Amino acid sequence: MNKITPLGLSRIEAADYVGVGVSKFDELVQLGQMPKPKKIGSRTLYDRRLIEQHFDELDSDEVNPWDEI
């Protein structure tokens, strides 16, 4: 049986999908660098496609000093 990749991700799943912690993901949402969530009933979900679009637009010029070690 094939596993379906959901369009809607929970906050924790969205952070994992981007590769950051939940606090950092929340910060990126506040800065507008990640999309705001959608409400479906009582669920709060992040659109995976919008996350990918926002991720593609992130500035990659930032240098992480740990990458140089």
KEDOPA-49769 format. One record per residue (C-alpha): x, y, z. Coordinates in Angstrom, 1 decimal. Example, Ala and Ser with C-alpha at 12.3 -4.5 7.8 and 13.67 -1.06 7.14 Angstrom:
BEGIN
+--------+--------+--------+
|      x |      y |      z |
+--------+--------+--------+
|   12.3 |   -4.5 |    7.8 |
|   13.7 |   -1.1 |    7.1 |
+--------+--------+--------+
//
This chain:
BEGIN
+--------+--------+--------+
|      x |      y |      z |
+--------+--------+--------+
|    0.0 |    0.0 |    0.0 |
|    1.3 |    3.4 |   -0.9 |
|    1.6 |    6.1 |    1.7 |
|    0.0 |    9.4 |    0.8 |
|    2.0 |   12.6 |    1.6 |
|   -0.6 |   14.9 |    3.2 |
|   -1.0 |   18.5 |    2.0 |
|   -1.7 |   19.7 |    5.5 |
|    1.0 |   19.4 |    8.1 |
|    0.8 |   20.0 |   11.8 |
|    3.1 |   22.6 |   13.3 |
|    5.6 |   19.9 |   14.5 |
|    5.5 |   18.2 |   11.1 |
|    5.9 |   21.5 |    9.2 |
|    9.0 |   22.3 |   11.3 |
|   10.4 |   18.8 |   10.7 |
|    9.6 |   19.1 |    7.0 |
|   11.7 |   22.4 |    6.8 |
|   14.4 |   20.9 |    9.0 |
|   14.2 |   23.3 |   11.9 |
|   12.9 |   23.2 |   15.4 |
|    9.3 |   24.3 |   16.3 |
|   10.5 |   27.6 |   17.9 |
|   12.5 |   28.5 |   14.8 |
|    9.6 |   27.6 |   12.5 |
|    7.3 |   29.8 |   14.6 |
|    9.8 |   32.7 |   14.2 |
|    9.9 |   32.1 |   10.4 |
|    6.1 |   32.3 |   10.3 |
|    6.1 |   35.5 |   12.3 |
|    8.7 |   37.0 |    9.9 |
|    6.6 |   36.0 |    6.9 |
|    9.3 |   33.6 |    5.7 |
|    7.0 |   30.6 |    6.2 |
|    3.2 |   30.6 |    5.5 |
|    0.6 |   31.1 |    8.1 |
|   -1.5 |   28.1 |    8.9 |
|   -5.0 |   27.2 |    7.8 |
|   -7.8 |   26.2 |   10.1 |
|   -9.9 |   23.1 |    9.1 |
|  -12.4 |   22.7 |   11.9 |
|  -10.4 |   22.4 |   15.1 |
|   -7.2 |   21.5 |   13.2 |
|   -4.4 |   24.0 |   12.5 |
|   -2.5 |   22.9 |    9.4 |
|    0.3 |   24.2 |    7.2 |
|    0.1 |   23.8 |    3.5 |
|    3.0 |   21.7 |    2.4 |
|    3.1 |   23.3 |   -1.1 |
|    3.3 |   26.8 |    0.4 |
|    6.0 |   25.7 |    2.8 |
|    8.0 |   24.5 |   -0.2 |
|    7.4 |   27.8 |   -2.1 |
|    8.5 |   29.8 |    0.9 |
|   11.5 |   27.6 |    1.5 |
|   12.7 |   28.2 |   -2.1 |
|   12.5 |   31.9 |   -1.5 |
|   14.6 |   31.9 |    1.7 |
|   17.9 |   33.8 |    1.5 |
|   20.7 |   31.4 |    1.1 |
|   23.5 |   34.0 |    1.6 |
|   23.5 |   33.6 |    5.3 |
|   26.7 |   31.9 |    6.5 |
|   26.6 |   29.4 |    9.3 |
|   30.0 |   29.5 |   11.1 |
|   29.5 |   25.8 |   12.0 |
|   29.5 |   24.9 |    8.3 |
|   33.1 |   26.1 |    8.0 |
|   34.4 |   23.7 |   10.7 |
+--------+--------+--------+
//
